Amino acid sequence: MRPAPRVLRTAEISPQAIRYSMISFTLTMIATIVGILLLPIALPIAWWYYRRFYATLEVVLTSRELQVSRGVLIRQEKSIPLEKVTDLALIQGPIMRRMDIKGLQVETAGQSSTPGGALVKLIGIIDTDGFRDDALDQRDKVTDRPDAGPAAPEPSAGDTGQLLTEIRDTLKRIDARLAERG
């Protein structure tokens, strides 16, 4: 069994995140006629939901991965290996700037979400810049390990010519075999 990775940092969530989510929800509801009619019913439900959601949100940076656990009705736990993280993008719209909060988008190599989308979006982490810097620093430590194996050496001009000659000869043999069959 693999030992548990060492916890480097646990993110704290700002209480402003709930207010931001409620404002975003309200503006979205106001944008539609049906939403305006449902607003008196939907606001208390949204308030309950966002309070529970942010109470269950846990973001932990370990020595090898970023662990995100969240959800009210459906609990979702993700362990994102740091070597797969390609970017931790900071986002901050006008409402977020006014409330002094930021969002963090985790993007990975080979992610299965929509193109240009983030694998995980986190809003309201206290000291988002510091958390991002710590995660990127740890990612660099993980990917720059000496035991990660030697990198392939850059081919020299002579090696490239030799390689191209081998490729040409292989293609000629393939052509000859195909001509024999057909």
KOLVORO-124664 format. One record per residue: residue number from 1; residue in one letter; x, y, z of N, C-alpha, C in turn. Coordinates in nm, 2 decimals. Layout:
<sites>
[site NUM; a; [X; Y; Z]; [X; Y; Z]; [X; Y; Z]] ...
</sites>
This chain:
<sites>
[site 1; m; [0.08; -0.12; 0.00]; [0.00; 0.00; 0.00]; [0.09; 0.12; 0.00]] [site 2; r; [0.05; 0.22; -0.08]; [0.13; 0.34; -0.09]; [0.10; 0.43; 0.03]] [site 3; p; [0.21; 0.50; 0.08]; [0.19; 0.59; 0.19]; [0.11; 0.71; 0.15]] [site 4; a; [0.04; 0.77; 0.25]; [-0.04; 0.89; 0.22]; [0.05; 1.00; 0.20]] [site 5; p; [0.02; 1.08; 0.10]; [0.11; 1.20; 0.07]; [0.10; 1.30; 0.18]] [site 6; r; [0.21; 1.37; 0.20]; [0.22; 1.47; 0.31]; [0.14; 1.60; 0.27]] [site 7; v; [0.05; 1.65; 0.36]; [-0.03; 1.76; 0.34]; [0.06; 1.89; 0.35]] [site 8; l; [0.06; 1.97; 0.24]; [0.14; 2.09; 0.24]; [0.06; 2.21; 0.28]] [site 9; r; [-0.07; 2.21; 0.24]; [-0.15; 2.33; 0.26]; [-0.30; 2.29; 0.24]] [site 10; t; [-0.38; 2.35; 0.33]; [-0.53; 2.33; 0.31]; [-0.58; 2.47; 0.29]] [site 11; a; [-0.66; 2.48; 0.18]; [-0.72; 2.61; 0.15]; [-0.84; 2.64; 0.24]] [site 12; e; [-0.84; 2.77; 0.28]; [-0.96; 2.82; 0.35]; [-1.05; 2.90; 0.26]] [site 13; i; [-1.18; 2.88; 0.28]; [-1.28; 2.94; 0.19]; [-1.33; 3.07; 0.26]] [site 14; s; [-1.34; 3.18; 0.18]; [-1.39; 3.30; 0.23]; [-1.54; 3.30; 0.24]] [site 15; p; [-1.59; 3.36; 0.35]; [-1.74; 3.37; 0.36]; [-1.80; 3.45; 0.24]] [site 16; q; [-1.72; 3.54; 0.18]; [-1.77; 3.61; 0.06]; [-1.81; 3.52; -0.05]] [site 17; a; [-1.76; 3.40; -0.06]; [-1.79; 3.31; -0.17]; [-1.94; 3.28; -0.17]] [site 18; i; [-2.00; 3.27; -0.06]; [-2.14; 3.24; -0.05]; [-2.22; 3.36; -0.11]] [site 19; r; [-2.18; 3.48; -0.06]; [-2.25; 3.60; -0.11]; [-2.23; 3.62; -0.26]] [site 20; y; [-2.11; 3.59; -0.31]; [-2.08; 3.60; -0.46]; [-2.17; 3.50; -0.53]] [site 21; s; [-2.18; 3.38; -0.49]; [-2.26; 3.28; -0.55]; [-2.41; 3.32; -0.55]] [site 22; m; [-2.46; 3.38; -0.44]; [-2.60; 3.42; -0.43]; [-2.62; 3.54; -0.53]] [site 23; i; [-2.53; 3.63; -0.54]; [-2.55; 3.74; -0.63]; [-2.55; 3.69; -0.78]] [site 24; s; [-2.46; 3.60; -0.81]; [-2.46; 3.54; -0.94]; [-2.59; 3.47; -0.97]] [site 25; f; [-2.63; 3.39; -0.88]; [-2.76; 3.32; -0.89]; [-2.88; 3.41; -0.92]] [site 26; t; [-2.88; 3.52; -0.83]; [-2.99; 3.61; -0.84]; [-2.99; 3.69; -0.98]] [site 27; l; [-2.87; 3.73; -1.02]; [-2.86; 3.80; -1.15]; [-2.91; 3.70; -1.27]] [site 28; t; [-2.87; 3.58; -1.26]; [-2.91; 3.48; -1.36]; [-3.06; 3.46; -1.36]] [site 29; m; [-3.12; 3.45; -1.24]; [-3.27; 3.44; -1.23]; [-3.34; 3.56; -1.28]] [site 30; i; [-3.29; 3.68; -1.26]; [-3.35; 3.80; -1.30]; [-3.34; 3.81; -1.45]] [site 31; a; [-3.25; 3.75; -1.52]; [-3.23; 3.76; -1.66]; [-3.34; 3.69; -1.74]] [site 32; t; [-3.42; 3.61; -1.67]; [-3.53; 3.54; -1.74]; [-3.66; 3.57; -1.67]] [site 33; i; [-3.77; 3.57; -1.75]; [-3.90; 3.60; -1.70]; [-3.94; 3.49; -1.60]] [site 34; v; [-3.92; 3.37; -1.63]; [-3.96; 3.26; -1.54]; [-3.88; 3.27; -1.41]] [site 35; g; [-3.75; 3.31; -1.43]; [-3.66; 3.32; -1.31]; [-3.71; 3.43; -1.21]] [site 36; i; [-3.76; 3.54; -1.27]; [-3.82; 3.65; -1.18]; [-3.94; 3.59; -1.10]] [site 37; l; [-4.02; 3.52; -1.17]; [-4.14; 3.46; -1.10]; [-4.10; 3.36; -0.99]] [site 38; l; [-3.99; 3.28; -1.02]; [-3.95; 3.18; -0.92]; [-3.86; 3.23; -0.81]] [site 39; l; [-3.81; 3.35; -0.83]; [-3.71; 3.41; -0.73]; [-3.75; 3.40; -0.59]] [site 40; p; [-3.87; 3.43; -0.54]; [-3.91; 3.42; -0.40]; [-3.89; 3.27; -0.35]] [site 41; i; [-3.92; 3.18; -0.43]; [-3.90; 3.04; -0.39]; [-3.76; 2.99; -0.40]] [site 42; a; [-3.69; 3.03; -0.50]; [-3.56; 2.98; -0.53]; [-3.45; 3.04; -0.44]] [site 43; l; [-3.46; 3.17; -0.40]; [-3.36; 3.23; -0.31]; [-3.33; 3.16; -0.18]] [site 44; p; [-3.44; 3.12; -0.10]; [-3.40; 3.05; 0.02]; [-3.34; 2.91; -0.01]] [site 45; i; [-3.38; 2.84; -0.11]; [-3.32; 2.72; -0.15]; [-3.18; 2.74; -0.19]] [site 46; a; [-3.15; 2.84; -0.27]; [-3.01; 2.87; -0.31]; [-2.93; 2.90; -0.19]] [site 47; w; [-2.98; 2.98; -0.10]; [-2.91; 3.02; 0.02]; [-2.86; 2.90; 0.10]] [site 48; w; [-2.96; 2.80; 0.12]; [-2.93; 2.68; 0.19]; [-2.83; 2.60; 0.12]] [site 49; y; [-2.84; 2.59; -0.01]; [-2.75; 2.51; -0.09]; [-2.61; 2.56; -0.09]] [site 50; y; [-2.59; 2.69; -0.12]; [-2.46; 2.75; -0.12]; [-2.39; 2.74; 0.02]] [site 51; r; [-2.46; 2.76; 0.13]; [-2.40; 2.75; 0.26]; [-2.35; 2.61; 0.28]] [site 52; r; [-2.43; 2.51; 0.24]; [-2.39; 2.37; 0.26]; [-2.27; 2.34; 0.17]] [site 53; f; [-2.28; 2.38; 0.04]; [-2.18; 2.36; -0.06]; [-2.04; 2.41; -0.01]] [site 54; y; [-2.04; 2.53; 0.04]; [-1.91; 2.59; 0.08]; [-1.86; 2.53; 0.21]] [site 55; a; [-1.96; 2.48; 0.29]; [-1.92; 2.41; 0.42]; [-1.85; 2.28; 0.39]] [site 56; t; [-1.89; 2.21; 0.28]; [-1.84; 2.08; 0.24]; [-1.71; 2.09; 0.15]] [site 57; l; [-1.68; 2.21; 0.10]; [-1.57; 2.22; 0.01]; [-1.44; 2.21; 0.08]] [site 58; e; [-1.36; 2.12; 0.04]; [-1.22; 2.10; 0.09]; [-1.12; 2.10; -0.02]] [site 59; v; [-1.02; 2.18; -0.01]; [-0.91; 2.18; -0.11]; [-0.78; 2.16; -0.04]] [site 60; v; [-0.71; 2.05; -0.07]; [-0.59; 2.02; 0.00]; [-0.48; 2.00; -0.10]] [site 61; l; [-0.36; 2.07; -0.08]; [-0.24; 2.05; -0.16]; [-0.15; 1.95; -0.08]] [site 62; t; [-0.12; 1.84; -0.15]; [-0.03; 1.74; -0.08]; [0.10; 1.74; -0.16]] [site 63; s; [0.19; 1.66; -0.12]; [0.32; 1.66; -0.19]; [0.31; 1.60; -0.33]] [site 64; r; [0.20; 1.53; -0.36]; [0.19; 1.47; -0.50]; [0.07; 1.51; -0.57]] [site 65; e; [-0.03; 1.57; -0.51]; [-0.16; 1.59; -0.58]; [-0.24; 1.70; -0.51]] [site 66; l; [-0.34; 1.75; -0.59]; [-0.43; 1.85; -0.54]; [-0.56; 1.77; -0.52]] [site 67; q; [-0.61; 1.77; -0.39]; [-0.73; 1.70; -0.36]; [-0.85; 1.80; -0.34]] [site 68; v; [-0.96; 1.77; -0.42]; [-1.07; 1.86; -0.41]; [-1.19; 1.77; -0.37]] [site 69; s; [-1.26; 1.81; -0.27]; [-1.38; 1.74; -0.22]; [-1.49; 1.84; -0.21]] [site 70; r; [-1.61; 1.81; -0.27]; [-1.72; 1.90; -0.26]; [-1.85; 1.84; -0.30]] [site 71; g; [-1.96; 1.91; -0.27]; [-2.09; 1.86; -0.30]; [-2.19; 1.85; -0.19]] [site 72; v; [-2.31; 1.87; -0.22]; [-2.42; 1.87; -0.12]; [-2.50; 1.74; -0.14]] [site 73; l; [-2.57; 1.73; -0.25]; [-2.65; 1.61; -0.28]; [-2.56; 1.50; -0.34]] [site 74; i; [-2.47; 1.54; -0.43]; [-2.38; 1.45; -0.49]; [-2.24; 1.49; -0.45]] [site 75; r; [-2.17; 1.40; -0.38]; [-2.04; 1.43; -0.33]; [-1.94; 1.39; -0.43]] [site 76; q; [-1.85; 1.48; -0.46]; [-1.75; 1.46; -0.57]; [-1.61; 1.48; -0.50]] [site 77; e; [-1.52; 1.38; -0.52]; [-1.39; 1.39; -0.47]; [-1.29; 1.37; -0.59]] [site 78; k; [-1.20; 1.46; -0.61]; [-1.10; 1.45; -0.72]; [-0.96; 1.46; -0.66]] [site 79; s; [-0.87; 1.37; -0.71]; [-0.73; 1.38; -0.68]; [-0.66; 1.41; -0.81]] [site 80; i; [-0.61; 1.53; -0.82]; [-0.54; 1.57; -0.94]; [-0.39; 1.56; -0.92]] [site 81; p; [-0.32; 1.46; -0.99]; [-0.18; 1.45; -0.98]; [-0.11; 1.58; -1.03]] [site 82; l; [-0.02; 1.63; -0.95]; [0.05; 1.76; -0.98]; [0.12; 1.76; -1.11]] [site 83; e; [0.18; 1.64; -1.15]; [0.25; 1.63; -1.27]; [0.16; 1.65; -1.39]] [site 84; k; [0.03; 1.63; -1.38]; [-0.07; 1.65; -1.49]; [-0.12; 1.79; -1.50]] [site 85; v; [-0.10; 1.87; -1.39]; [-0.15; 2.01; -1.39]; [-0.07; 2.09; -1.49]] [site 86; t; [-0.14; 2.15; -1.59]; [-0.07; 2.24; -1.69]; [-0.08; 2.38; -1.65]] [site 87; d; [-0.19; 2.42; -1.58]; [-0.21; 2.56; -1.54]; [-0.30; 2.57; -1.43]] [site 88; l; [-0.28; 2.67; -1.35]; [-0.37; 2.71; -1.24]; [-0.40; 2.86; -1.27]] [site 89; a; [-0.51; 2.88; -1.34]; [-0.55; 3.02; -1.39]; [-0.63; 3.09; -1.28]] [site 90; l; [-0.59; 3.22; -1.26]; [-0.67; 3.30; -1.17]; [-0.78; 3.37; -1.25]] [site 91; i; [-0.90; 3.38; -1.19]; [-1.01; 3.45; -1.26]; [-1.07; 3.55; -1.16]] [site 92; q; [-1.11; 3.67; -1.21]; [-1.17; 3.77; -1.12]; [-1.25; 3.86; -1.20]] [site 93; g; [-1.38; 3.84; -1.20]; [-1.47; 3.93; -1.27]; [-1.50; 4.06; -1.19]] [site 94; p; [-1.58; 4.14; -1.25]; [-1.61; 4.27; -1.18]; [-1.68; 4.26; -1.04]] [site 95; i; [-1.77; 4.16; -1.03]; [-1.83; 4.14; -0.90]; [-1.73; 4.08; -0.80]] [site 96; m; [-1.65; 3.99; -0.85]; [-1.54; 3.93; -0.76]; [-1.45; 4.04; -0.72]] [site 97; r; [-1.41; 4.13; -0.81]; [-1.31; 4.23; -0.77]; [-1.38; 4.32; -0.66]] [site 98; r; [-1.50; 4.35; -0.67]; [-1.57; 4.43; -0.57]; [-1.58; 4.37; -0.44]] [site 99; m; [-1.59; 4.23; -0.44]; [-1.60; 4.16; -0.31]; [-1.46; 4.11; -0.27]] [site 100; d; [-1.36; 4.14; -0.34]; [-1.22; 4.10; -0.31]; [-1.20; 3.95; -0.30]] [site 101; i; [-1.25; 3.88; -0.39]; [-1.23; 3.73; -0.40]; [-1.18; 3.70; -0.54]] [site 102; k; [-1.12; 3.58; -0.55]; [-1.07; 3.53; -0.68]; [-1.11; 3.39; -0.70]] [site 103; g; [-1.11; 3.35; -0.83]; [-1.14; 3.21; -0.86]; [-1.01; 3.14; -0.91]] [site 104; l; [-1.00; 3.01; -0.90]; [-0.89; 2.94; -0.94]; [-0.94; 2.82; -1.03]] [site 105; q; [-0.88; 2.82; -1.15]; [-0.92; 2.71; -1.25]; [-0.80; 2.62; -1.26]] [site 106; v; [-0.83; 2.49; -1.24]; [-0.72; 2.39; -1.25]; [-0.74; 2.32; -1.39]] [site 107; e; [-0.64; 2.34; -1.47]; [-0.64; 2.28; -1.60]; [-0.53; 2.17; -1.61]] [site 108; t; [-0.56; 2.06; -1.67]; [-0.47; 1.94; -1.67]; [-0.44; 1.89; -1.81]] [site 109; a; [-0.34; 1.82; -1.83]; [-0.31; 1.76; -1.96]; [-0.41; 1.64; -1.97]] [site 110; g; [-0.47; 1.64; -2.09]; [-0.57; 1.53; -2.11]; [-0.70; 1.54; -2.03]] [site 111; q; [-0.74; 1.66; -1.99]; [-0.86; 1.67; -1.92]; [-0.98; 1.63; -2.00]] [site 112; s; [-1.08; 1.59; -1.94]; [-1.20; 1.54; -2.01]; [-1.31; 1.64; -2.02]] [site 113; s; [-1.29; 1.76; -1.97]; [-1.40; 1.86; -1.98]; [-1.40; 1.92; -2.12]] [site 114; t; [-1.49; 2.02; -2.14]; [-1.50; 2.08; -2.26]; [-1.37; 2.16; -2.30]] [site 115; p; [-1.34; 2.17; -2.43]; [-1.22; 2.24; -2.47]; [-1.22; 2.39; -2.42]] [site 116; g; [-1.11; 2.42; -2.36]; [-1.10; 2.56; -2.31]; [-1.15; 2.57; -2.17]] [site 117; g; [-1.22; 2.47; -2.12]; [-1.28; 2.47; -1.99]; [-1.18; 2.41; -1.88]] [site 118; a; [-1.21; 2.43; -1.76]; [-1.12; 2.39; -1.65]; [-1.17; 2.26; -1.60]] [site 119; l; [-1.08; 2.18; -1.55]; [-1.12; 2.05; -1.48]; [-1.19; 2.08; -1.35]] [site 120; v; [-1.14; 2.18; -1.28]; [-1.20; 2.22; -1.15]; [-1.20; 2.37; -1.14]] [site 121; k; [-1.31; 2.43; -1.10]; [-1.31; 2.57; -1.07]; [-1.34; 2.59; -0.93]] [site 122; l; [-1.26; 2.67; -0.86]; [-1.28; 2.70; -0.72]; [-1.29; 2.85; -0.70]] [site 123; i; [-1.39; 2.89; -0.62]; [-1.41; 3.03; -0.60]; [-1.41; 3.06; -0.45]] [site 124; g; [-1.33; 3.16; -0.41]; [-1.33; 3.21; -0.28]; [-1.22; 3.16; -0.19]] [site 125; i; [-1.12; 3.10; -0.24]; [-1.00; 3.06; -0.16]; [-0.94; 3.18; -0.10]] [site 126; i; [-0.92; 3.19; 0.03]; [-0.84; 3.30; 0.09]; [-0.70; 3.28; 0.05]] [site 127; d; [-0.64; 3.39; 0.01]; [-0.50; 3.40; -0.04]; [-0.48; 3.31; -0.16]] [site 128; t; [-0.57; 3.33; -0.26]; [-0.57; 3.25; -0.38]; [-0.43; 3.26; -0.45]] [site 129; d; [-0.37; 3.37; -0.45]; [-0.24; 3.39; -0.52]; [-0.13; 3.30; -0.45]] [site 130; g; [-0.13; 3.30; -0.32]; [-0.04; 3.22; -0.24]; [-0.06; 3.07; -0.26]] [site 131; f; [-0.19; 3.03; -0.26]; [-0.22; 2.89; -0.28]; [-0.18; 2.85; -0.42]] [site 132; r; [-0.20; 2.93; -0.52]; [-0.16; 2.90; -0.66]; [-0.01; 2.89; -0.67]] [site 133; d; [0.06; 2.98; -0.61]; [0.21; 2.98; -0.61]; [0.26; 2.85; -0.55]] [site 134; d; [0.21; 2.82; -0.43]; [0.25; 2.70; -0.36]; [0.23; 2.57; -0.44]] [site 135; a; [0.11; 2.56; -0.51]; [0.08; 2.45; -0.59]; [0.17; 2.44; -0.71]] [site 136; l; [0.19; 2.55; -0.78]; [0.28; 2.55; -0.89]; [0.43; 2.52; -0.85]] [site 137; d; [0.47; 2.57; -0.74]; [0.61; 2.53; -0.69]; [0.62; 2.39; -0.66]] [site 138; q; [0.52; 2.33; -0.60]; [0.52; 2.19; -0.57]; [0.51; 2.10; -0.70]] [site 139; r; [0.43; 2.15; -0.79]; [0.43; 2.08; -0.92]; [0.56; 2.08; -0.99]] [site 140; d; [0.64; 2.19; -0.98]; [0.77; 2.20; -1.04]; [0.87; 2.10; -0.97]] [site 141; k; [0.85; 2.09; -0.84]; [0.94; 2.00; -0.76]; [0.91; 1.85; -0.80]] [site 142; v; [0.78; 1.82; -0.82]; [0.74; 1.69; -0.86]; [0.79; 1.65; -1.00]] [site 143; t; [0.77; 1.75; -1.09]; [0.81; 1.72; -1.23]; [0.96; 1.73; -1.26]] [site 144; d; [1.03; 1.79; -1.17]; [1.18; 1.81; -1.19]; [1.26; 1.71; -1.10]] [site 145; r; [1.19; 1.60; -1.06]; [1.26; 1.50; -0.97]; [1.37; 1.44; -1.05]] [site 146; p; [1.48; 1.41; -0.98]; [1.59; 1.34; -1.05]; [1.55; 1.19; -1.08]] [site 147; d; [1.46; 1.13; -1.01]; [1.42; 0.99; -1.04]; [1.32; 0.98; -1.14]] [site 148; a; [1.28; 1.09; -1.21]; [1.18; 1.09; -1.31]; [1.23; 1.03; -1.44]] [site 149; g; [1.36; 1.00; -1.45]; [1.42; 0.94; -1.56]; [1.49; 1.05; -1.65]] [site 150; p; [1.59; 1.01; -1.72]; [1.67; 1.10; -1.81]; [1.58; 1.15; -1.92]] [site 151; a; [1.60; 1.27; -1.96]; [1.53; 1.33; -2.07]; [1.60; 1.28; -2.20]] [site 152; a; [1.53; 1.26; -2.31]; [1.59; 1.22; -2.43]; [1.69; 1.33; -2.48]] [site 153; p; [1.81; 1.29; -2.52]; [1.90; 1.39; -2.56]; [1.86; 1.44; -2.70]] [site 154; e; [1.89; 1.57; -2.72]; [1.86; 1.63; -2.85]; [1.95; 1.57; -2.95]] [site 155; p; [1.90; 1.54; -3.07]; [1.98; 1.48; -3.17]; [2.07; 1.59; -3.24]] [site 156; s; [2.19; 1.55; -3.27]; [2.28; 1.64; -3.33]; [2.25; 1.63; -3.48]] [site 157; a; [2.32; 1.72; -3.56]; [2.29; 1.73; -3.70]; [2.32; 1.60; -3.77]] [site 158; g; [2.43; 1.53; -3.73]; [2.47; 1.40; -3.79]; [2.37; 1.29; -3.76]] [site 159; d; [2.32; 1.29; -3.63]; [2.22; 1.20; -3.59]; [2.09; 1.21; -3.67]] [site 160; t; [2.05; 1.34; -3.69]; [1.93; 1.36; -3.77]; [1.94; 1.31; -3.91]] [site 161; g; [2.06; 1.33; -3.97]; [2.08; 1.28; -4.11]; [2.07; 1.13; -4.11]] [site 162; q; [2.14; 1.07; -4.01]; [2.14; 0.92; -4.00]; [1.99; 0.87; -3.98]] [site 163; l; [1.92; 0.94; -3.90]; [1.78; 0.90; -3.87]; [1.69; 0.91; -3.99]] [site 164; l; [1.71; 1.02; -4.07]; [1.63; 1.03; -4.19]; [1.67; 0.93; -4.29]] [site 165; t; [1.80; 0.89; -4.30]; [1.84; 0.79; -4.39]; [1.77; 0.65; -4.36]] [site 166; e; [1.77; 0.62; -4.23]; [1.70; 0.50; -4.18]; [1.56; 0.50; -4.21]] [site 167; i; [1.49; 0.61; -4.19]; [1.35; 0.62; -4.22]; [1.33; 0.60; -4.37]] [site 168; r; [1.41; 0.66; -4.46]; [1.40; 0.65; -4.60]; [1.41; 0.50; -4.64]] [site 169; d; [1.51; 0.43; -4.59]; [1.54; 0.29; -4.62]; [1.42; 0.21; -4.58]] [site 170; t; [1.36; 0.24; -4.46]; [1.25; 0.16; -4.41]; [1.13; 0.18; -4.50]] [site 171; l; [1.10; 0.30; -4.54]; [0.99; 0.33; -4.64]; [1.01; 0.26; -4.77]] [site 172; k; [1.14; 0.25; -4.82]; [1.16; 0.18; -4.94]; [1.13; 0.03; -4.93]] [site 173; r; [1.17; -0.03; -4.81]; [1.14; -0.17; -4.79]; [0.99; -0.19; -4.79]] [site 174; i; [0.92; -0.10; -4.72]; [0.77; -0.11; -4.71]; [0.71; -0.10; -4.85]] [site 175; d; [0.75; -0.01; -4.93]; [0.71; 0.00; -5.07]; [0.73; -0.12; -5.15]] [site 176; a; [0.85; -0.18; -5.14]; [0.89; -0.30; -5.21]; [0.79; -0.42; -5.17]] [site 177; r; [0.77; -0.43; -5.04]; [0.68; -0.54; -4.99]; [0.54; -0.52; -5.04]] [site 178; l; [0.49; -0.40; -5.04]; [0.36; -0.37; -5.09]; [0.34; -0.40; -5.24]] [site 179; a; [0.45; -0.37; -5.32]; [0.45; -0.39; -5.46]; [0.45; -0.54; -5.49]] [site 180; e; [0.52; -0.62; -5.41]; [0.52; -0.77; -5.42]; [0.38; -0.82; -5.40]] [site 181; r; [0.30; -0.77; -5.30]; [0.17; -0.82; -5.27]; [0.07; -0.78; -5.37]] [site 182; g; [0.08; -0.66; -5.42]; [-0.02; -0.60; -5.51]; [0.01; -0.61; -5.65]] 
</sites>
